[in-house]
Amino acid sequence: MGSYLTAFLVGGLICLIGQLLFDLTSWTPAHVLVLLVVAGGILGGLGLYEPLIKFAGAGATIPISSFGNALVKGAMAEAAQSGPIGILTGIFELTSAGITASIIFGFFFALLFDPKG
């Protein structure tokens, strides 16, 4: 399905939830980030995030909640093949490229700019 409108509405709803958590609570960005990742992981574990991706496309794959879904999806797939040790190895199988890119780009931006903190 995944049209531009559904992607916009679902992605916007996820962002709206995050913004409301900022505005209505005293939570820090780290709190909201963790909540969205864990929510994506829980929805992925229950099998509810994949239908959302099919419905909304990029509206569900771009927000950070998709990272939680990818962690759980990798852990479950690898656990089915390798048993309990697969849980530890599987979480990095699907997400290792994104994690690596974040570390490398963060390093180079820290070299280019003067980070504070």
C-alpha positions, 0 to 999 in steps of 0.5 A: 500500500504505502503511499506518500500520504500514509507515509507522511501520516504515520511518520508524522504521528510517530513524531507527534508522539515524541513531541508530546512526550517532550512537551507534556513530561519532563523527560529528556531526549534520551528518555524519549529515544529509548521509549521509541526504540523499545516500543518499536522492539515490542511491536516488532516482537508481537508481529505488529511492526511489519504490517505497519511498514507494509502500510506506511512504507518510509513513514514507519521505517525512517523513525527510530522505532524502526531500529528497535524493530530491526534489533528484535527481528534480527535477534528472533531470526538468529535465535531460531537458527542458533538458539540462545546465543543467536539472540546476542549475535542476531541483534547486530546482524541487521543493524551493524551497518547503521551502527558502524556508519553512525560511529564513523560519521560521528568521528569525522564530524568531531574532527571537522567541528569543535564539539562541546561536551 
